[in-house]
Amino acid sequence: MWPPSSTLARAARAAWLAGALAGCAVGPDYHRPPAPDVTHYVHGGDPTASVTAHGAAQRFTPGAQVSADWWRVFGSPALQQLIERSLAANPGLAAAQASLRESEDNLRAGYGIFFPQVAATAGASRQRTAPLTEGLGGIPNSLFNLFTLSGSVDYALDIFGGQRRLVEQLGAQVDLQRATEQAAYLTLVSNVVNTVIARAAYQAEVQATEELIGLQREQVRLAQVQVGAGTEPYSTVLSLQSQLDSYQASIPQLEQRVAQSEDLLATLTGQPPAGFAAPAIRLADLHLPGALPVSLPSTLLGQRPDILVAEATAHAASAAIGVATAAMLPNVTLHGGYNANSTTAANLFAAAGRTWQFGSDISQPLFEGGTLWYKRKAAIDTYRQAAALYRQTVLGAFQQVADTLQALANDASALQAEDEALDSAGQALHLVQTNYVAGLDTYLDVLNADAQYHQAQIADLQAIATRYQDTVALYVALGGGWWPK
């Protein structure tokens, strides 16, 4: 024990007591809400591989890591350059990065609460007093200079941890903005890749449809000749002409989709459409990845930006309970001050003009009409809502991965069927052409078979594009690989 008369002992004892009290913080310590206890995504087990379609099969590797630059698996240097341009100039990504920096600066500012708040003031004035205003008659007015220098120190003892919970809340906001920036990054990259795929598919459909229109025109011409010869009714011409008009009407629609895709790519790369020239990337220029990673459900929680956003939101709500609880408890502030006053600058520090004080204040809310109580209850309700939304986000993420895995397996089966239909249409066309040479079929039969072949070709192109885009969807569902970056 220190001697009771020792000023140093009393100060040390007070500091020790303040430190002991400051060791506890009201409010719950945050813990991540529990996730579903599963080891795979699809009921009955995840698919291990797809069937071979268009000469390629895809294998799903559980536990494999998603690469940071996953878009490189499509093997297109032009696509890589386009993504680099978008990452460098996209305004949405730049805004998300600025929001992250803002939250980090707010956190750094929040740490200042743990330090003494020191202020200093200096002043100089010319004053004239009138003693008569104070009831002192007969005393002449005085004219003098006044120089002042003062300093103050205030320190709030965070006894119940309200300030620490507030800083914890600011830290959770940093985590939230970081995950938001990651989400913006992932969304931007996936939009660029998907738009490139869609544009390439639309352009291929335009080419196939134009070829189909040429064949249909020839069918109409031959039907008109046959009608003139009396071997076909005029209704045949009308039927073929209607089909031709339908094909022609689809061209502007496809061209509009191509134009919209190019305008979207311009926006994603931070440029106006008028100043952007989209790179020429065909479907044939893209490589379908054969080995696809499938993150384990337990690791997905730390990879998906939307899950991280939901978790940071729940963390901030948990810290807010502590802030609301501390507002109901006593608040202790230590303060001290020093003042120096003189009528001349040379005597500013003379003993006659010096004053000082130190002490402490304690405040305790006594009656707030239930305001603080219900603010704490509202904070608890907000946390429960955030925890429920976190669980909902996790379930939605698991569903998205399951849907995408099954979609890729079904895409391969659908494309396999379209490949077979295209192959059958090609064989039928070859047979009809052979029969036409032998005089067994008419030229109109050749045109019909050719039209069927081109229709099968368009359906095959659509199935190929769907398979590519669902491959992109799997990388997005797994979080996009931002963590290795």
C-alpha positions as CSV (number, residue, x, y, z in Angstrom):
1,M,0.0,0.0,0.0
2,W,1.2,3.5,-0.8
3,P,1.2,6.1,2.0
4,P,-2.1,8.0,2.1
5,S,-0.2,11.3,2.0
6,S,1.6,10.4,-1.2
7,T,0.2,12.4,-4.1
8,L,2.0,10.0,-6.5
9,A,0.4,7.0,-4.7
10,R,-3.1,8.5,-5.1
11,A,-2.5,9.2,-8.8
12,A,-1.2,5.7,-9.4
13,R,-4.1,4.2,-7.5
14,A,-6.6,6.2,-9.6
15,A,-4.9,5.2,-12.8
16,W,-4.9,1.6,-11.8
17,L,-8.6,1.7,-10.9
18,A,-9.5,3.5,-14.2
19,G,-7.5,0.8,-16.2
20,A,-9.3,-2.0,-14.3
21,L,-12.7,-0.5,-15.0
22,A,-11.8,0.2,-18.6
23,G,-11.0,-3.5,-19.2
24,C,-14.6,-4.5,-19.5
25,A,-16.9,-3.4,-22.3
26,V,-20.7,-3.6,-22.2
27,G,-22.5,-5.2,-25.1
28,P,-22.1,-8.6,-26.7
29,D,-18.7,-9.7,-28.2
30,Y,-19.4,-10.4,-31.9
31,H,-19.4,-13.9,-33.1
32,R,-20.1,-15.0,-36.7
33,P,-23.6,-16.5,-36.9
34,P,-23.5,-20.3,-37.5
35,A,-23.5,-21.5,-41.1
36,P,-25.3,-24.5,-42.5
37,D,-23.4,-27.7,-41.6
38,V,-23.0,-29.2,-45.1
39,T,-20.1,-30.4,-47.2
40,H,-21.6,-30.0,-50.7
41,Y,-24.2,-27.9,-52.5
42,V,-26.4,-30.2,-54.5
43,H,-28.8,-32.6,-52.9
44,G,-27.3,-36.1,-53.2
45,G,-23.8,-34.8,-54.0
46,D,-22.3,-32.3,-56.4
47,P,-21.7,-33.3,-60.0
48,T,-18.1,-34.3,-60.7
49,A,-18.0,-33.8,-64.4
50,S,-20.3,-32.9,-67.4
51,V,-20.8,-34.9,-70.5
52,T,-18.7,-34.2,-73.5
53,A,-20.3,-31.6,-75.7
54,H,-18.8,-29.7,-78.6
55,G,-15.7,-31.6,-78.1
56,A,-15.2,-30.6,-74.5
57,A,-16.2,-31.8,-71.0
58,Q,-15.9,-29.9,-67.8
59,R,-14.6,-31.4,-64.5
60,F,-15.5,-29.9,-61.1
61,T,-12.7,-30.1,-58.5
62,P,-13.9,-29.7,-54.9
63,G,-11.7,-27.6,-52.7
64,A,-9.7,-26.1,-55.6
65,Q,-8.8,-22.4,-55.3
66,V,-10.3,-19.8,-57.6
67,S,-7.5,-17.9,-59.4
68,A,-7.5,-14.2,-59.0
69,D,-7.5,-13.6,-62.8
70,W,-9.9,-16.4,-63.5
71,W,-11.0,-14.7,-66.8
72,R,-7.7,-15.8,-68.3
73,V,-9.0,-19.3,-68.5
74,F,-11.0,-18.2,-71.6
75,G,-7.7,-17.8,-73.5
76,S,-8.4,-14.4,-75.1
77,P,-5.7,-11.7,-74.9
78,A,-8.2,-9.2,-76.3
79,L,-10.6,-10.0,-73.4
80,Q,-7.7,-9.6,-70.9
81,Q,-6.9,-6.2,-72.3
82,L,-10.5,-5.1,-72.2
83,I,-10.8,-6.1,-68.5
84,E,-7.6,-4.2,-67.6
85,R,-9.0,-1.1,-69.3
86,S,-12.3,-1.4,-67.3
87,L,-10.5,-1.9,-64.0
88,A,-8.4,1.2,-64.6
89,A,-11.2,3.5,-65.7
90,N,-14.6,2.3,-64.4
91,P,-16.3,5.1,-62.4
92,G,-18.3,2.7,-60.3
93,L,-15.2,0.8,-59.1
94,A,-13.4,4.1,-58.4
95,A,-16.4,5.2,-56.3
96,A,-16.3,2.0,-54.3
97,Q,-12.6,2.4,-53.7
98,A,-13.1,6.0,-52.5
99,S,-15.8,4.8,-50.1
100,L,-13.4,2.3,-48.7
101,R,-10.7,4.9,-48.2
102,E,-13.3,7.2,-46.5
103,S,-14.3,4.4,-44.0
104,E,-10.6,3.8,-43.3
105,D,-10.0,7.4,-42.5
106,N,-13.1,7.5,-40.3
107,L,-11.7,4.6,-38.4
108,R,-8.4,6.4,-37.9
109,A,-10.3,9.4,-36.7
110,G,-12.2,7.3,-34.3
111,Y,-9.1,6.1,-32.6
112,G,-8.5,9.7,-31.4
113,I,-11.0,9.2,-28.6
114,F,-8.6,7.0,-26.8
115,F,-6.1,9.9,-26.4
116,P,-6.3,13.0,-24.2
117,Q,-7.8,16.0,-25.9
118,V,-5.3,18.9,-25.6
119,A,-6.1,22.5,-26.6
120,A,-4.2,25.7,-26.3
121,T,-5.4,29.3,-26.7
122,A,-3.5,32.6,-26.9
123,G,-4.9,36.0,-27.0
124,A,-4.1,39.7,-26.9
125,S,-6.6,42.6,-26.5
126,R,-6.9,46.3,-25.7
127,Q,-9.5,47.0,-23.1
128,R,-11.2,49.9,-21.3
129,T,-13.1,49.3,-18.1
130,A,-15.8,51.4,-16.5
131,P,-16.0,50.8,-12.7
132,L,-19.3,52.7,-12.7
133,T,-21.0,49.8,-14.4
134,E,-20.2,47.7,-11.3
135,G,-21.5,50.3,-8.8
136,L,-18.1,51.8,-8.1
137,G,-18.4,55.5,-8.4
138,G,-15.6,58.0,-8.1
139,I,-13.0,55.6,-9.7
140,P,-11.7,56.7,-13.0
141,N,-11.9,54.5,-16.1
142,S,-8.8,52.5,-16.9
143,L,-7.2,51.6,-20.2
144,F,-4.9,48.6,-20.5
145,N,-3.6,45.7,-22.6
146,L,-4.4,42.1,-21.7
147,F,-2.3,39.1,-22.8
148,T,-3.7,35.6,-22.1
149,L,-2.4,32.1,-22.6
150,S,-4.4,29.0,-21.6
151,G,-4.2,25.3,-22.1
152,S,-6.7,22.5,-21.3
153,V,-6.5,18.7,-21.2
154,D,-9.6,16.5,-21.2
155,Y,-9.7,12.7,-21.1
156,A,-12.8,10.6,-21.1
157,L,-12.5,7.4,-19.1
158,D,-14.1,4.7,-21.3
159,I,-15.1,2.7,-18.2
160,F,-17.9,0.7,-19.8
161,G,-16.4,0.4,-23.2
162,G,-18.9,2.6,-25.2
163,Q,-16.1,4.3,-27.1
164,R,-14.4,1.0,-27.8
165,R,-17.7,-0.4,-29.2
166,L,-18.0,2.8,-31.3
167,V,-14.5,2.2,-32.8
168,E,-15.4,-1.4,-33.3
169,Q,-18.4,-0.3,-35.2
170,L,-16.2,1.9,-37.4
171,G,-13.9,-1.1,-38.0
172,A,-16.9,-3.1,-39.1
173,Q,-17.8,-0.3,-41.5
174,V,-14.4,-0.6,-43.0
175,D,-14.9,-4.4,-43.5
176,L,-18.3,-3.6,-45.1
177,Q,-16.8,-1.1,-47.5
178,R,-13.9,-3.4,-48.4
179,A,-16.4,-6.2,-49.2
180,T,-18.5,-3.7,-51.2
181,E,-15.4,-2.7,-53.2
182,Q,-14.7,-6.4,-53.8
183,A,-18.3,-6.9,-55.0
184,A,-17.9,-3.9,-57.4
185,Y,-14.7,-5.4,-58.7
186,L,-16.3,-8.8,-59.2
187,T,-19.5,-7.4,-60.8
188,L,-17.4,-5.3,-63.2
189,V,-15.2,-8.2,-64.4
190,S,-18.1,-10.6,-64.8
191,N,-20.2,-8.0,-66.7
192,V,-17.4,-7.4,-69.1
193,V,-16.9,-11.2,-69.7
194,N,-20.6,-11.9,-70.1
195,T,-21.1,-8.9,-72.4
196,V,-18.2,-10.1,-74.6
197,I,-19.7,-13.6,-74.8
198,A,-23.2,-12.2,-75.6
199,R,-21.9,-9.9,-78.3
200,A,-20.0,-12.6,-80.0
201,A,-23.0,-14.9,-79.9
202,Y,-25.3,-12.2,-81.3
203,Q,-22.8,-11.5,-84.1
204,A,-22.6,-15.2,-85.0
205,E,-26.4,-15.4,-85.0
206,V,-26.6,-12.4,-87.3
207,Q,-24.3,-14.1,-89.8
208,A,-26.2,-17.4,-89.6
209,T,-29.5,-15.7,-90.0
210,E,-28.3,-13.7,-93.0
211,E,-27.3,-16.9,-94.7
212,L,-30.7,-18.4,-93.8
213,I,-32.4,-15.4,-95.3
214,G,-30.5,-15.8,-98.5
215,L,-31.7,-19.4,-98.8
216,Q,-35.3,-18.4,-97.9
217,R,-35.3,-15.8,-100.7
218,E,-34.2,-18.5,-103.1
219,Q,-37.0,-20.8,-101.9
220,V,-39.5,-18.0,-102.5
221,R,-38.2,-17.4,-106.0
222,L,-38.4,-21.1,-106.9
223,A,-41.9,-21.3,-105.4
224,Q,-43.0,-18.4,-107.6
225,V,-41.6,-20.2,-110.7
226,Q,-43.6,-23.3,-109.7
227,V,-46.7,-21.3,-109.2
228,G,-46.3,-19.8,-112.6
229,A,-45.9,-23.3,-114.1
230,G,-49.0,-24.4,-112.3
231,T,-47.3,-27.1,-110.2
232,E,-47.7,-25.3,-106.8
233,P,-50.5,-23.3,-105.3
234,Y,-49.9,-19.6,-104.5
235,S,-50.4,-20.3,-100.8
236,T,-46.9,-22.0,-100.9
237,V,-45.4,-18.6,-101.9
238,L,-47.3,-16.8,-99.1
239,S,-46.1,-19.3,-96.5
240,L,-42.5,-19.1,-97.6
241,Q,-42.6,-15.3,-97.8
242,S,-44.1,-15.1,-94.3
243,Q,-41.2,-17.2,-93.0
244,L,-38.7,-15.0,-94.9
245,D,-40.2,-11.8,-93.4
246,S,-39.9,-13.3,-89.9
247,Y,-36.2,-14.1,-90.5
248,Q,-35.6,-10.5,-91.8
249,A,-37.4,-9.0,-88.8
250,S,-35.0,-10.8,-86.4
251,I,-31.9,-9.2,-88.0
252,P,-32.6,-5.6,-86.6
253,Q,-33.3,-7.1,-83.2
254,L,-30.0,-9.0,-83.2
255,E,-28.1,-6.0,-84.5
256,Q,-29.7,-3.9,-81.7
257,R,-28.4,-6.4,-79.1
258,V,-25.0,-6.2,-80.7
259,A,-25.1,-2.4,-80.4
260,Q,-26.3,-2.5,-76.9
261,S,-23.5,-4.9,-75.9
262,E,-20.9,-2.5,-77.4
263,D,-22.5,0.5,-75.6
264,L,-22.4,-1.5,-72.4
265,L,-18.7,-2.4,-72.9
266,A,-18.0,1.3,-73.5
267,T,-19.7,2.3,-70.2
268,L,-17.9,-0.5,-68.3
269,T,-14.5,0.8,-69.5
270,G,-15.4,4.3,-68.5
271,Q,-15.8,5.7,-72.0
272,P,-18.8,7.2,-73.9
273,P,-20.1,4.9,-76.7
274,A,-19.1,7.4,-79.4
275,G,-15.5,7.1,-78.5
276,F,-15.3,3.4,-78.0
277,A,-14.4,0.7,-80.5
278,A,-15.2,-2.8,-79.3
279,P,-12.5,-5.4,-79.9
280,A,-13.3,-8.2,-82.4
281,I,-13.8,-11.3,-80.2
282,R,-15.6,-14.2,-81.7
283,L,-17.0,-17.2,-79.9
284,A,-14.4,-19.3,-81.7
285,D,-11.7,-17.1,-80.0
286,L,-12.8,-18.1,-76.5
287,H,-11.6,-21.3,-74.9
288,L,-14.0,-23.3,-72.6
289,P,-12.1,-24.2,-69.3
290,G,-12.1,-27.9,-68.7
291,A,-11.3,-27.9,-65.0
292,L,-13.5,-25.8,-62.7
293,P,-12.9,-25.1,-59.0
294,V,-15.6,-25.7,-56.5
295,S,-14.9,-24.1,-53.1
296,L,-16.0,-26.0,-50.1
297,P,-19.1,-24.6,-48.3
298,S,-17.1,-23.9,-45.2
299,T,-14.6,-21.7,-47.1
300,L,-17.3,-20.0,-49.3
301,L,-18.3,-17.8,-46.3
302,G,-15.0,-15.9,-46.4
303,Q,-14.9,-15.6,-50.2
304,R,-18.3,-14.2,-51.3
305,P,-18.4,-10.4,-51.1
306,D,-22.1,-10.3,-50.4
307,I,-21.6,-12.7,-47.4
308,L,-18.8,-10.5,-46.1
309,V,-21.0,-7.4,-46.5
310,A,-23.8,-9.2,-44.5
311,E,-21.3,-10.3,-41.8
312,A,-19.8,-6.8,-41.5
313,T,-23.4,-5.4,-41.2
314,A,-24.1,-7.8,-38.4
315,H,-20.8,-7.0,-36.7
316,A,-21.6,-3.2,-36.8
317,A,-25.1,-3.9,-35.4
318,S,-23.6,-5.9,-32.6
319,A,-21.2,-3.1,-31.6
320,A,-24.1,-0.7,-31.7
321,I,-25.7,-2.6,-28.8
322,G,-22.6,-1.8,-26.7
323,V,-22.7,1.8,-27.7
324,A,-26.4,2.1,-26.7
325,T,-25.8,0.2,-23.5
326,A,-22.9,2.5,-22.4
327,A,-25.1,5.5,-23.0
328,M,-27.3,4.4,-20.1
329,L,-24.3,4.2,-17.7
330,P,-22.1,6.8,-15.9
331,N,-19.6,8.8,-17.9
332,V,-16.4,10.0,-16.2
333,T,-14.2,12.7,-17.7
334,L,-10.9,14.0,-16.3
335,H,-10.0,17.5,-17.1
336,G,-7.3,20.1,-16.3
337,G,-6.4,23.6,-17.3
338,Y,-3.8,26.3,-17.0
339,N,-4.2,30.1,-17.5
340,A,-1.6,32.9,-17.6
341,N,-2.7,36.5,-17.7
342,S,-0.8,39.8,-17.8
343,T,-1.1,43.4,-18.9
344,T,2.3,43.1,-20.6
345,A,3.8,40.3,-22.7
346,A,7.0,40.3,-20.8
347,N,5.2,39.4,-17.5
348,L,2.9,36.8,-19.1
349,F,4.2,34.0,-16.8
350,A,4.4,36.0,-13.6
351,A,3.0,34.2,-10.6
352,A,0.4,36.9,-10.0
353,G,-1.4,36.1,-13.3
354,R,-1.2,32.3,-13.2
355,T,-4.2,30.0,-12.5
356,W,-4.7,26.3,-12.9
357,Q,-7.3,23.7,-12.1
358,F,-7.9,20.0,-12.4
359,G,-10.7,17.6,-11.5
360,S,-13.2,15.2,-12.9
361,D,-16.8,15.1,-13.9
362,I,-19.2,12.2,-13.7
363,S,-22.6,12.2,-15.4
364,Q,-25.4,9.7,-15.1
365,P,-28.7,9.8,-17.1
366,L,-31.5,9.7,-14.6
367,F,-34.7,10.1,-16.6
368,E,-34.9,10.2,-20.4
369,G,-38.6,9.1,-20.8
370,G,-37.5,5.6,-21.9
371,T,-35.4,7.0,-24.8
372,L,-32.1,5.3,-24.0
373,W,-33.8,2.1,-23.0
374,Y,-35.7,1.7,-26.2
375,K,-32.7,2.8,-28.3
376,R,-30.9,-0.2,-26.8
377,K,-33.8,-2.4,-27.6
378,A,-33.9,-1.1,-31.1
379,A,-30.2,-1.8,-31.5
380,I,-30.8,-5.4,-30.3
381,D,-33.6,-5.7,-32.9
382,T,-31.3,-4.3,-35.6
383,Y,-28.7,-6.9,-34.8
384,R,-31.2,-9.8,-34.9
385,Q,-32.4,-8.5,-38.3
386,A,-28.8,-8.3,-39.5
387,A,-28.0,-11.8,-38.2
388,A,-31.1,-13.2,-40.0
389,L,-30.1,-11.5,-43.2
390,Y,-26.6,-12.9,-42.9
391,R,-28.1,-16.4,-42.7
392,Q,-30.4,-15.6,-45.7
393,T,-27.4,-14.4,-47.7
394,V,-25.5,-17.6,-46.9
395,L,-28.4,-19.8,-48.0
396,G,-28.8,-17.7,-51.2
397,A,-25.1,-18.2,-51.9
398,F,-25.3,-21.9,-51.5
399,Q,-28.3,-22.0,-53.7
400,Q,-26.6,-20.0,-56.4
401,V,-23.6,-22.4,-56.4
402,A,-25.9,-25.4,-56.5
403,D,-27.9,-23.9,-59.4
404,T,-24.8,-23.1,-61.4
405,L,-23.3,-26.5,-60.9
406,Q,-26.5,-28.2,-62.1
407,A,-26.8,-25.6,-64.9
408,L,-23.4,-26.5,-66.2
409,A,-24.1,-30.2,-66.2
410,N,-27.4,-29.6,-68.0
411,D,-25.8,-27.1,-70.4
412,A,-23.5,-29.8,-71.6
413,S,-26.3,-32.2,-72.1
414,A,-28.4,-29.6,-73.9
415,L,-25.4,-28.7,-76.1
416,Q,-24.7,-32.4,-76.8
417,A,-28.3,-32.7,-78.1
418,E,-27.9,-29.5,-80.2
419,D,-24.7,-30.9,-81.6
420,E,-26.4,-34.1,-82.5
421,A,-29.3,-32.1,-84.1
422,L,-26.8,-30.0,-86.0
423,D,-25.0,-33.2,-87.2
424,S,-28.3,-34.8,-88.2
425,A,-29.3,-31.7,-90.1
426,G,-25.9,-31.6,-91.8
427,Q,-26.2,-35.3,-92.8
428,A,-29.7,-34.7,-94.1
429,L,-28.5,-31.7,-96.2
430,H,-25.7,-33.8,-97.6
431,L,-28.1,-36.6,-98.5
432,V,-30.6,-34.2,-100.1
433,Q,-27.8,-32.6,-102.1
434,T,-26.7,-36.1,-103.3
435,N,-30.2,-37.0,-104.3
436,Y,-30.6,-33.7,-106.1
437,V,-27.5,-34.4,-108.2
438,A,-29.0,-37.9,-108.9
439,G,-32.3,-36.2,-109.9
440,L,-34.2,-37.8,-107.0
441,D,-34.9,-34.5,-105.1
442,T,-35.8,-31.0,-106.2
443,Y,-33.7,-27.9,-105.6
444,L,-36.5,-26.7,-103.3
445,D,-35.8,-29.8,-101.2
446,V,-32.1,-28.8,-101.0
447,L,-33.0,-25.3,-99.9
448,N,-35.4,-26.6,-97.2
449,A,-32.7,-29.0,-95.9
450,D,-30.2,-26.1,-95.9
451,A,-32.6,-23.9,-94.0
452,Q,-33.1,-26.6,-91.3
453,Y,-29.3,-26.9,-91.0
454,H,-28.9,-23.1,-90.4
455,Q,-31.7,-23.2,-87.8
456,A,-29.9,-26.0,-86.0
457,Q,-26.7,-23.9,-86.2
458,I,-28.4,-20.9,-84.6
459,A,-29.7,-23.1,-81.7
460,D,-26.2,-24.6,-81.3
461,L,-24.7,-21.1,-81.1
462,Q,-27.2,-20.2,-78.4
463,A,-26.4,-23.3,-76.4
464,I,-22.6,-22.6,-76.6
465,A,-23.1,-19.1,-75.4
466,T,-25.2,-20.3,-72.5
467,R,-22.5,-22.8,-71.5
468,Y,-19.9,-20.0,-71.5
469,Q,-22.0,-17.6,-69.4
470,D,-22.9,-20.3,-66.9
471,T,-19.1,-20.9,-66.5
472,V,-18.7,-17.3,-65.7
473,A,-21.6,-17.6,-63.3
474,L,-19.8,-20.3,-61.3
475,Y,-16.7,-18.1,-60.8
476,V,-19.0,-15.3,-59.6
477,A,-20.9,-17.6,-57.3
478,L,-17.6,-18.7,-55.7
479,G,-16.6,-15.1,-55.0
480,G,-14.5,-14.3,-58.0
481,G,-11.0,-15.0,-56.6
482,W,-10.3,-11.6,-55.2
483,W,-8.5,-13.1,-52.1
484,P,-5.4,-14.4,-53.9
485,K,-5.1,-10.9,-55.5
